């Protein structure tokens, strides 16, 4: 099939070897997504110290990174239609590389706004890659096993997420930094600025290396054997069903799914990016608290493995989504109301922090559950529909700001209330929202 002079193939024409190779290459992409995205969990408290920020300002890290998805997702879909998946992915990697290199002048000047520009540029490149990779892996095989494939991608993503904060912390943090952080408020202005300048410039080397690797990955994907798949194939029945439709807004299950993605990713990033700060409120300093995002991501991977083993053999994608969304609501209430203390690394912590960790399990199969349900039946609207779903990733940008605002207004624990209405909506989508095929209330 030819479209815009780009040769594409049907999924059914791929051999088993081609399919496995494609899954491995897309798995590499999801590993990169995870490494670059989840390092924000350590950047937020790090910038809060080095750039002297309050809670709200520090969560602009997540805002700048993820708001790019809202800005770039639709342009990304048209870019991919124009140049194809492989060239589009190369452009995405190179855009990310530019974002990484922007960290160098930002660190030399200790200018938070330039860091935010670098994060926005990194996110823009990721928006292109996500717009390509998510519909690609969704259609790369039987529809009822899409959640399995997405769960495998999730393991790649969250596995990188476990490594990223730990590796980044190992590179930029020193054993003596705990004492430095205590001394900073006691220093005079000149001494403090010198200490903070030295602290922030530690990001120059790692981000320069990340930029170089991203440039290389762009070339690798461009010349890899990854096939150009036709993601917009329609059967005769589907073509007939969609014949009278001219816009993605005529697919309510897609629109509601995009809102579900917005709220889901918001709950996920809050669970991971706020947990270090929450541990800090229990007098666990950064050098020790850095492990908590990895704990959350580890239990997320456990959820993915469970999904791979059980979907669709023992449980449907929709039922897995229902279970996870109900667990999210329950764990949120336990974060807020559970009482008790446990010992961790010589510190006494509230048991509530372990329910924040368990949110990783509750969130594990939500993304994998929503995507195939929301893209079901879109046919030729798949690429644009996927771009709308990727726009939902701006929930990563907006939801942490709500959390930061309420954390400053009340306290870090009370601020977790922002999660509860999100999970209530996700329960609605899992139970009923994904079934809607027109906007008539009679179908509810």
Secondary structure as the mmCIF struct_conf table of DSSP 4:
data_model
#
loop_
_struct_conf.conf_type_id
_struct_conf.id
_struct_conf.beg_label_comp_id
_struct_conf.beg_label_asym_id
_struct_conf.beg_label_seq_id
_struct_conf.end_label_comp_id
_struct_conf.end_label_asym_id
_struct_conf.end_label_seq_id
STRN STRN1 UNK A 2 UNK A 3
TURN_TY1_P TURN_TY1_P1 UNK A 4 UNK A 5
STRN STRN2 UNK A 6 UNK A 7
STRN STRN3 UNK A 9 UNK A 9
HELX_RH_3T_P HELX_RH_3T_P1 UNK A 11 UNK A 13
BEND BEND1 UNK A 14 UNK A 14
HELX_RH_AL_P HELX_RH_AL_P1 UNK A 16 UNK A 38
TURN_TY1_P TURN_TY1_P2 UNK A 39 UNK A 39
HELX_RH_AL_P HELX_RH_AL_P2 UNK A 40 UNK A 50
TURN_TY1_P TURN_TY1_P3 UNK A 51 UNK A 52
HELX_RH_AL_P HELX_RH_AL_P3 UNK A 55 UNK A 58
TURN_TY1_P TURN_TY1_P4 UNK A 59 UNK A 59
HELX_RH_AL_P HELX_RH_AL_P4 UNK A 60 UNK A 109
TURN_TY1_P TURN_TY1_P5 UNK A 110 UNK A 110
HELX_RH_AL_P HELX_RH_AL_P5 UNK A 112 UNK A 139
BEND BEND2 UNK A 140 UNK A 141
HELX_RH_3T_P HELX_RH_3T_P2 UNK A 143 UNK A 145
HELX_RH_AL_P HELX_RH_AL_P6 UNK A 146 UNK A 172
TURN_TY1_P TURN_TY1_P6 UNK A 175 UNK A 176
HELX_RH_AL_P HELX_RH_AL_P7 UNK A 177 UNK A 183
HELX_RH_3T_P HELX_RH_3T_P3 UNK A 184 UNK A 186
BEND BEND3 UNK A 187 UNK A 187
HELX_RH_AL_P HELX_RH_AL_P8 UNK A 189 UNK A 200
TURN_TY1_P TURN_TY1_P7 UNK A 201 UNK A 202
HELX_RH_AL_P HELX_RH_AL_P9 UNK A 203 UNK A 222
TURN_TY1_P TURN_TY1_P8 UNK A 223 UNK A 223
BEND BEND4 UNK A 224 UNK A 225
STRN STRN4 UNK A 229 UNK A 229
TURN_TY1_P TURN_TY1_P9 UNK A 231 UNK A 232
HELX_RH_AL_P HELX_RH_AL_P10 UNK A 236 UNK A 241
TURN_TY1_P TURN_TY1_P10 UNK A 242 UNK A 244
BEND BEND5 UNK A 247 UNK A 247
HELX_RH_3T_P HELX_RH_3T_P4 UNK A 248 UNK A 250
HELX_RH_AL_P HELX_RH_AL_P11 UNK A 252 UNK A 273
BEND BEND6 UNK A 274 UNK A 274
HELX_RH_AL_P HELX_RH_AL_P12 UNK A 275 UNK A 280
TURN_TY1_P TURN_TY1_P11 UNK A 281 UNK A 283
HELX_RH_AL_P HELX_RH_AL_P13 UNK A 286 UNK A 289
TURN_TY1_P TURN_TY1_P12 UNK A 290 UNK A 291
HELX_RH_AL_P HELX_RH_AL_P14 UNK A 292 UNK A 310
STRN STRN5 UNK A 311 UNK A 311
TURN_TY1_P TURN_TY1_P13 UNK A 312 UNK A 314
STRN STRN6 UNK A 315 UNK A 315
HELX_RH_AL_P HELX_RH_AL_P15 UNK A 317 UNK A 337
STRN STRN7 UNK A 341 UNK A 344
TURN_TY1_P TURN_TY1_P14 UNK A 345 UNK A 346
STRN STRN8 UNK A 347 UNK A 350
TURN_TY1_P TURN_TY1_P15 UNK A 351 UNK A 351
HELX_RH_AL_P HELX_RH_AL_P16 UNK A 352 UNK A 363
TURN_TY1_P TURN_TY1_P16 UNK A 364 UNK A 365
HELX_RH_AL_P HELX_RH_AL_P17 UNK A 366 UNK A 375
TURN_TY1_P TURN_TY1_P17 UNK A 376 UNK A 377
HELX_RH_3T_P HELX_RH_3T_P5 UNK A 379 UNK A 381
HELX_RH_AL_P HELX_RH_AL_P18 UNK A 382 UNK A 391
HELX_RH_3T_P HELX_RH_3T_P6 UNK A 392 UNK A 394
HELX_RH_AL_P HELX_RH_AL_P19 UNK A 395 UNK A 409
BEND BEND7 UNK A 410 UNK A 410
TURN_TY1_P TURN_TY1_P18 UNK A 412 UNK A 413
HELX_RH_3T_P HELX_RH_3T_P7 UNK A 414 UNK A 417
HELX_RH_AL_P HELX_RH_AL_P20 UNK A 418 UNK A 431
TURN_TY1_P TURN_TY1_P19 UNK A 432 UNK A 432
HELX_RH_3T_P HELX_RH_3T_P8 UNK A 433 UNK A 435
BEND BEND8 UNK A 438 UNK A 439
HELX_RH_3T_P HELX_RH_3T_P9 UNK A 441 UNK A 443
#
